[in-house]
Amino acid sequence: MASLKTDLYRWLEDSRDGDVVARWINAALILLVLVTVAISVLETVPGIDAASGGWLADVQMVAGLVFLGEYLARLYVADLHPPLRRHGPVAARLRYAVQPMALIDLLAVLPLLLVLVLPVSALPALAVLRLLRFLKLVRYSPALRSLVSAVVGERRALLGSLFIVCGVILVASTLMYMVEHDVQPDVFGSIPLAAWWAVTTATTTGYGDAVPVTPLGRLIAAVVMMTGYALLALPVGIIASAFAREVHSRDFVVTWSMVSRVPLFEDLNAAEVAEIAKLLRSHTVLAGEVIAERGDAAHCMYFVAAGEVQVDLPTETVRLGEGAFFGELALLRQRRRAATVRAVTRTQLLVLDAGALRQLLLRNPHIAARIEREAASREAWGQRSAGDIAEEELTQAEALDIPPDAGSR
């Protein structure tokens, strides 16, 4: 059972490269999302729905069952996520259930559950809910994730641009009301009526149902139209520049989410995590490549962002997965490496150089105390750790059902 749970976690949640089963599962889920969204659109066409003979509804039912199984499976393996392991099985699953992607997965399941309780007259409304399954693609699309991240990251700037747009529309509506309300009371007889003209003009839509006829009114309209281009360019420019930054940094950058997944940093606030992210650099190693050699001088410490590494201790071999960390004790104590560490799979590492570590210790005593406390616990743990890994990592390896000597077989 533990092995099945580990496999499910690797297939559904692990981000490592090269897993054929995970790729096939992701491809099947993506295809199913696209098929159900297309069917939801086709079901709104009376002729197509009637000619289908009910098989479109059957496909939707099967898809709903698949999404339900996926949701339950993700909840089942939620306590294997590195940031959630310490909370226990129940609390880890509750914390996972309120995360954005888990809520999207729940939305994908709701049509299956609601079809059993809603009256027949309400069933067409499920088409809208089924279309929300399209949001599931965010999990599998780096481009969509980058776009969402760009919008969220620039939310304050976008909100500011919205206030500017609203201000321009309000001013334009007021001016046009003052100039045109006597001439066209049915169109510009009040500021709310003039607001419709201001919105269509500022957005360069111009339906033509409200047109100023006085010279001053036309002058105001010309200014509003020219201003409209700037108003549209403002939020578009903000999102475009933010999206470009996200796309350029998509090839494994040091992001807030990566750092926050590391158990050592999971309790830190956003400002502290952001400070650490600035000091870290990314490094990708291929399967079998040596990361640190026993006896080498220590120049940095490592965090496993994705993948798996193998630590060859004097008495045994241990495998560390996502969220694990190693090498800080030799760095802090200025010792040589006591173990050889190599990549088992393609692995993405976050690297904290010696200079960056010293800078971090000086800038943030709170984080320094956490790292020093962890180093002290590793020293006190004894010979088994050999100064490179802690009991926490061995506990995680055992939780993933990885035998300590797996790498020696």
ChimeraX attribute file (.defattr): number of C-alpha atoms within 10 A of each C-alpha:
attribute: neighborCount
match mode: 1-to-1
recipient: residues
	/A:1	6
	/A:2	10
	/A:3	11
	/A:4	11
	/A:5	17
	/A:6	17
	/A:7	17
	/A:8	18
	/A:9	22
	/A:10	17
	/A:11	19
	/A:12	17
	/A:13	15
	/A:14	18
	/A:15	16
	/A:16	18
	/A:17	14
	/A:18	10
	/A:19	13
	/A:20	10
	/A:21	13
	/A:22	21
	/A:23	14
	/A:24	12
	/A:25	13
	/A:26	17
	/A:27	13
	/A:28	12
	/A:29	19
	/A:30	17
	/A:31	13
	/A:32	20
	/A:33	23
	/A:34	17
	/A:35	14
	/A:36	24
	/A:37	21
	/A:38	14
	/A:39	20
	/A:40	21
	/A:41	13
	/A:42	15
	/A:43	18
	/A:44	12
	/A:45	10
	/A:46	9
	/A:47	10
	/A:48	13
	/A:49	16
	/A:50	11
	/A:51	10
	/A:52	11
	/A:53	10
	/A:54	10
	/A:55	11
	/A:56	18
	/A:57	16
	/A:58	11
	/A:59	15
	/A:60	20
	/A:61	16
	/A:62	14
	/A:63	20
	/A:64	21
	/A:65	15
	/A:66	15
	/A:67	23
	/A:68	19
	/A:69	13
	/A:70	18
	/A:71	19
	/A:72	14
	/A:73	15
	/A:74	20
	/A:75	20
	/A:76	17
	/A:77	22
	/A:78	25
	/A:79	24
	/A:80	22
	/A:81	19
	/A:82	18
	/A:83	20
	/A:84	20
	/A:85	17
	/A:86	14
	/A:87	13
	/A:88	11
	/A:89	16
	/A:90	13
	/A:91	15
	/A:92	21
	/A:93	21
	/A:94	15
	/A:95	15
	/A:96	20
	/A:97	19
	/A:98	12
	/A:99	10
	/A:100	10
	/A:101	15
	/A:102	17
	/A:103	15
	/A:104	22
	/A:105	22
	/A:106	19
	/A:107	19
	/A:108	25
	/A:109	23
	/A:110	17
	/A:111	22
	/A:112	20
	/A:113	13
	/A:114	13
	/A:115	14
	/A:116	10
	/A:117	10
	/A:118	13
	/A:119	9
	/A:120	9
	/A:121	7
	/A:122	11
	/A:123	14
	/A:124	12
	/A:125	11
	/A:126	17
	/A:127	18
	/A:128	13
	/A:129	17
	/A:130	24
	/A:131	19
	/A:132	16
	/A:133	22
	/A:134	17
	/A:135	15
	/A:136	20
	/A:137	19
	/A:138	16
	/A:139	14
	/A:140	13
	/A:141	12
	/A:142	15
	/A:143	15
	/A:144	15
	/A:145	18
	/A:146	21
	/A:147	20
	/A:148	16
	/A:149	16
	/A:150	21
	/A:151	19
	/A:152	14
	/A:153	14
	/A:154	18
	/A:155	14
	/A:156	11
	/A:157	16
	/A:158	18
	/A:159	12
	/A:160	14
	/A:161	18
	/A:162	15
	/A:163	12
	/A:164	14
	/A:165	21
	/A:166	14
	/A:167	12
	/A:168	19
	/A:169	24
	/A:170	18
	/A:171	15
	/A:172	24
	/A:173	22
	/A:174	18
	/A:175	18
	/A:176	25
	/A:177	24
	/A:178	16
	/A:179	19
	/A:180	22
	/A:181	19
	/A:182	11
	/A:183	14
	/A:184	16
	/A:185	13
	/A:186	12
	/A:187	20
	/A:188	26
	/A:189	17
	/A:190	17
	/A:191	21
	/A:192	15
	/A:193	17
	/A:194	26
	/A:195	20
	/A:196	17
	/A:197	26
	/A:198	27
	/A:199	21
	/A:200	18
	/A:201	25
	/A:202	26
	/A:203	19
	/A:204	16
	/A:205	12
	/A:206	15
	/A:207	10
	/A:208	10
	/A:209	9
	/A:210	18
	/A:211	17
	/A:212	21
	/A:213	12
	/A:214	13
	/A:215	10
	/A:216	14
	/A:217	18
	/A:218	16
	/A:219	12
	/A:220	16
	/A:221	21
	/A:222	14
	/A:223	14
	/A:224	22
	/A:225	20
	/A:226	14
	/A:227	18
	/A:228	23
	/A:229	13
	/A:230	15
	/A:231	20
	/A:232	15
	/A:233	14
	/A:234	19
	/A:235	20
	/A:236	13
	/A:237	12
	/A:238	17
	/A:239	23
	/A:240	16
	/A:241	14
	/A:242	19
	/A:243	23
	/A:244	14
	/A:245	13
	/A:246	20
	/A:247	16
	/A:248	11
	/A:249	13
	/A:250	15
	/A:251	10
	/A:252	16
	/A:253	17
	/A:254	23
	/A:255	17
	/A:256	17
	/A:257	13
	/A:258	18
	/A:259	22
	/A:260	23
	/A:261	20
	/A:262	20
	/A:263	21
	/A:264	18
	/A:265	18
	/A:266	17
	/A:267	13
	/A:268	14
	/A:269	10
	/A:270	12
	/A:271	10
	/A:272	16
	/A:273	20
	/A:274	17
	/A:275	14
	/A:276	22
	/A:277	20
	/A:278	12
	/A:279	17
	/A:280	21
	/A:281	16
	/A:282	17
	/A:283	16
	/A:284	16
	/A:285	18
	/A:286	15
	/A:287	15
	/A:288	15
	/A:289	15
	/A:290	15
	/A:291	17
	/A:292	22
	/A:293	17
	/A:294	16
	/A:295	12
	/A:296	13
	/A:297	15
	/A:298	23
	/A:299	21
	/A:300	19
	/A:301	22
	/A:302	21
	/A:303	25
	/A:304	24
	/A:305	27
	/A:306	22
	/A:307	24
	/A:308	22
	/A:309	29
	/A:310	25
	/A:311	27
	/A:312	22
	/A:313	21
	/A:314	14
	/A:315	10
	/A:316	14
	/A:317	19
	/A:318	22
	/A:319	26
	/A:320	27
	/A:321	24
	/A:322	25
	/A:323	26
	/A:324	26
	/A:325	24
	/A:326	20
	/A:327	24
	/A:328	28
	/A:329	27
	/A:330	21
	/A:331	21
	/A:332	18
	/A:333	11
	/A:334	13
	/A:335	15
	/A:336	18
	/A:337	23
	/A:338	25
	/A:339	23
	/A:340	19
	/A:341	26
	/A:342	22
	/A:343	23
	/A:344	21
	/A:345	21
	/A:346	19
	/A:347	25
	/A:348	25
	/A:349	27
	/A:350	25
	/A:351	21
	/A:352	23
	/A:353	19
	/A:354	17
	/A:355	12
	/A:356	17
	/A:357	23
	/A:358	13
	/A:359	13
	/A:360	18
	/A:361	17
	/A:362	12
	/A:363	12
	/A:364	13
	/A:365	11
	/A:366	14
	/A:367	19
	/A:368	17
	/A:369	12
	/A:370	14
	/A:371	19
	/A:372	16
	/A:373	12
	/A:374	17
	/A:375	23
	/A:376	13
	/A:377	14
	/A:378	22
	/A:379	17
	/A:380	12
	/A:381	15
	/A:382	12
	/A:383	12
	/A:384	15
	/A:385	21
	/A:386	20
	/A:387	26
	/A:388	25
	/A:389	26
	/A:390	23
	/A:391	14
	/A:392	14
	/A:393	19
	/A:394	19
	/A:395	13
	/A:396	21
	/A:397	18
	/A:398	15
	/A:399	15
	/A:400	19
	/A:401	14
	/A:402	19
	/A:403	14
	/A:404	17
	/A:405	16
	/A:406	12
	/A:407	16
	/A:408	10
	/A:409	5
